[in-house]
């Protein structure tokens, strides 16, 4: 479905001094590159009358207006706040309002911000015209990539252990809860821990390690003696009173955390005190700080009746459009006649509010008209896949993760924005250590990452005797390729999608790859082919790779490593200097590139698969490709770039990023597929199989 462009408004609060808080505002309107900020020399400060607010707890509207008046006591802020609301209304755009509470002002989370009113008096929490969330800074650098809706998995935990009565708590209706969540999560793969003895911490952690995007927990909880507690189960189905911190620690340790956690903390049988269910609000911020992208938690004694009415609507709306803040606003509106409608809190660090997307060639319902031409190019051997690094990164982690790990380990001193740029961090290592150091460290780091992620597969490796803190002897490229292949084979036995297997099945005589490993080569061999591997001669005085065969074909394809291979560390393009040298080298040494490769890059259909939005290595390669002689022949083919949706990366304005990239590729006759390479290859495989079945041939 389509998504309305939002006016983005951020309000930040930080401690100034005793009882006073500095307030700031930033607003970005649709189709505008400029941010509107408070233009004052002195900080705007506000004070909250906690005694007055406490006296208004039974009058939600008055409470919300009092909060607004406290914020608007700073006149410049009041004018900017009112201006942002008016501008959003004038452009008929929803207002996405984020409240940023600084780490030095955590006590402000105790206020009922979901009751806040806009300058006009409109509520912030019960209309899809205002999408409200709280933001918590996190020390976690892990990116939050979007996933296609079809790839989402949810873990549902319902804990109703024996022995609740001893704590004055009522048993949950597990069957009714299960039925509700199954209906709400229709179309999403669900893993359940709902049978007696299953809802325990160890089982939850094990299920999360299997890869889960949504975690939904229904359990009693409370704040006891300054600590969050959950009434989970032990293996026998009895009460296991579990600290919330223990759950947070398990989630924080995951290689890939859930994108959304929903904490449904039910009312106790003898409830009535405000802190009986305060657990969720305390556990929610802790999970957000641990790196979960979106957390829905309860800040008070949330009743079973309200949960029954609200949560199904939340999940249904989430299934329709994938926007967490919008789904929660509509769910609150469903129960706004109840006294506890305001208790659900959303802690979120998603720019677009979305946790899934629909892959495809543009807007809603838009189809790729050139499928027949592309399929024909593939069948006739006139197609060249250009494979990006993200196909292999799904096995051992992204370049961003590695850059952050190196930045931390080697004390990278430059700006925080550079910590996630592998070329920049690698350049730092080349200068402070030796020029060859980052290349050898790359192989070691990737091998360690494989062992950390797949200990059950690589438990017998020689290097595994060493701990993570010990220096591991250098490993060869062959040893790394062997470990990588074992992991890929194991994932295939688990039913996980293997993009390289799909590529290996294509009748293409040439594969250009940006990866430094041999997984594509090995998948081609496993498909019964006799591939030849060659490296791009980009370094000065380099020569054409002697491994290139004169006659390549679909049965004897060439795998051309444009950015080098682990078998020859000097060929690997890694540092910033390498990127610049590559651009110069492929221009200077153009004649050294095999003629068949040069011809295919201008006279075949190109499939760019697995390059990220801001990958400078790809940009450099792409520009050198566009400069090849005979580029006019590209108009005879249908080309596709399977591009990860920009909302999953470090992009400030996703819609403008989409338009920019579409324009960037348009001159090259390349159509953008908004989704991952896996998404595209799934569609390609399905269409090729359907076409083959229609003709009665093999795909």
C-alpha positions, 0 to 999 in steps of 0.5 A, a space after each residue: 500500500 502507499 505511505 503518506 509523507 509525514 512532517 517529521 517533528 522531534 522534541 528533545 528534553 535534557 536536564 539543565 539544572 535542578 528542576 529545569 530541563 532544556 528543550 529543543 525542536 527540529 522539524 522537517 516538512 515533506 519535500 523539504 531539504 531544510 530542517 526548522 530548528 529553534 534559532 535562539 542563543 540561550 537554551 530554552 528551559 521548562 519546568 514540570 509541576 509534578 504535584 499539579 500533574 499528580 493531581 490531574 491523573 484522573 483527568 486525562 485531558 487536563 493532564 495532557 493540556 498541563 503537559 503542553 502548557 509546561 512545554 510551551 512556557 518557553 515562547 520560542 518553542 511554543 511558536 515553533 511547535 504551533 508552526 510545525 502543527 500548522 504546516 503539517 495541517 496545511 500540507 495535509 501530512 501526518 505529523 510524526 512526533 518523536 519525544 527524545 528524552 536524554 539519558 540525564 533526564 530518565 525521570 521524565 519517562 514517569 510522566 504520561 506523555 501519551 496524554 500530551 496535547 498539541 498546541 491546537 488541543 488535539 491529542 497526540 496518541 489517538 489519531 493517525 494524523 499524529 504518530 507519536 513515539 518516545 525515543 531512547 538513545 542506545 549504545 548499540 550500533 547494530 543497524 535495523 534493516 527492513 525485511 519483506 513482510 513474507 520473511 517476518 517471524 513472530 515468537 509468541 510467549 504466553 506465561 500462566 504458571 502454576 502458583 500465581 494465586 500465591 502472589 494474588 494473581 489470576 491465571 491467564 486464559 492461554 487458549 483465548 490469548 493464543 486464538 487472538 494472536 493467531 488471528 492478528 498475526 495471520 500471514 506471519 510465521 508464528 513460533 509459540 511458547 504457550 504450553 505448560 513449562 515452555 514460557 521460560 527464559 532459556 526457551 525464549 532465548 533459544 527461540 530468539 536465536 533462531 531468528 525472530 522479528 516480532 516478540 510478543 509476551 503475555 505475562 504478569 509483571 511488577 516492579 518489586 523493590 526497585 527491580 522489574 520482575 516477570 512471572 514466567 515458568 520453569 520447566 515443570 510449568 511452575 512459577 519462575 519469578 524472573 528479573 526483567 534484566 535477565 530477559 534484556 541481557 538475553 536479547 542484547 546478546 543476540 546477533 540479530 535482535 527482534 525489530 519489535 517487542 510487545 509486552 502485554 503485562 496483565 492486571 493482577 487479580 487484586 490490582 488497583 495500585 499504579 505500580 502493580 504493572 509498572 514492569 513493562 514501562 521499566 522493561 520497555 526502555 531497557 529493551 530499547 536501550 539494548 538495541 530493540 528498534 521498537 518496543 510497545 510496553 505498558 506504563 501502568 496497571 493495564 487491564 485484560 479487557 483493554 488488552 483484549 480490545 486493543 492488541 488485536 487491532 494493533 497487530 491487524 493494522 501492523 499487518 496492513 501497512 507495517 508502521 508501528 506508530 500508526 498501528 498503535 495510534 489506531 489501536 489506542 483510538 479503538 479503546 479511548 473510552 476506557 480509563 487505561 487507553 493511554 498506558 501503551 507506550 512506544 519506544 522507537 528508533 525507526 525513521 519511517 516507523 516501518 518494520 517491513 516492506 513489500 519488495 517490487 519495482 516501485 509503487 503499489 501494484 507496479 509491475 516490471 514490464 520487461 520480465 519477458 525480455 530479461 528472461 529471454 536474455 538469461 535463457 540465451 546466455 546474454 545476461 551478466 549478474 553483477 553480485 554485491 557483497 551483501 549476498 555473503 554478508 548474510 552469512 558472516 555479518 555486514 561491512 558496517 558491523 565489521 567497521 564498528 567492531 574494528 573502530 572499537 577494538 583499535 580505538 578509531 579516533 575520528 567522527 562517529 559517522 566514520 565508525 561504520 564506514 569500513 573503507 575509512 576504518 580500514 584506512 586508519 588501520 593501514 596508516 597506524 599499523 601496516 598497509 597489509 594489516 587490514 587485509 589480513 585482519 579482514 580474513 581473521 575477523 570474518 572467520 571469527 564472525 562465522 565461528 561466533 554465529 555458527 558454533 554448531 557447524 564449525 565446532 571441529 575447526 582447528 582454530 576453535 580451540 582458541 578463545 575470542 580473546 586469544 590471537 588466532 593464527 593466520 588462516 588461508 583464503 582456502 580455509 575460510 572458503 571451506 568454512 563459509 561453504 560448510 555454513 552455507 550448506 548447513 543453512 540450506 539443510 535448515 530450509 533457508 534461502 540460498 541466493 548463490 544456488 539460484 545464481 548457479 542455476 542460471 545459464 550465464 557465461 559470466 558472473 562479476 562479483 564484488 565478494 572476496 570469497 569463493 562461495 559462488 565458484 563452489 555453488 557453480 561447481 555443485 551445480 555440475 559446472 566447470 567455472 574459472 576464477 579470475 581477478 580484476 587487474 586494477 593495480 599498477 603494472 598488473 597483468 591479465 589473469 592467466 586463469 581466464 579461459 578463452 572460451 567461456 560458456 554457461 557450462 564453463 562460466 567465468 567468475 570475475 572478482 572485480 574487487 579482488 579475492 582472499 587468495 591474493 591479498 594485494 588484489 583486495 579493494 578495502 581501504 579508501 586508498 584502494 578505492 581511489 587506486 581502483 578507479 584510476 587502475 581500471 581506467 589505466 589498465 582497461 586493456 588488461 581486463 579480459 575482452 569477454 568481460 568488457 564486451 559483456 558489460 556493455 552487450 548483455 542484460 545486467 543484474 546488479 544484486 546485493 549492493 547497499 545504497 551508500 556503497 562507494 565501491 559500487 559507485 566507483 565500479 558503476 561509473 567505470 562501467 558507464 565509461 566503457 566503449 559501446 555503452 549504447 548497446 545497453 539499450 538492447 537489454 532489460 537491466 535490473 538493480 536489486 537495491 535494498 530499500 533505503 529506509 533500512 539504512 542510514 538515509 534521512 529522507 527515504 522517499 527522496 532517496 528513492 527518487 534520487 536513486 531512480 534518477 541515478 540509474 535511469 540514464 543507464 536504462 536500469 530499473 530499480 527493484 526495491 528489495 534485497 537481492 534475495 527478494 529479487 532472486 526468489 521472484 526470478 526463480 519463480 518466473 523461470 520455473 513457471 516459464 519452463 513448466 509452460 514450455 515443458 523444459 527444465 528451468 
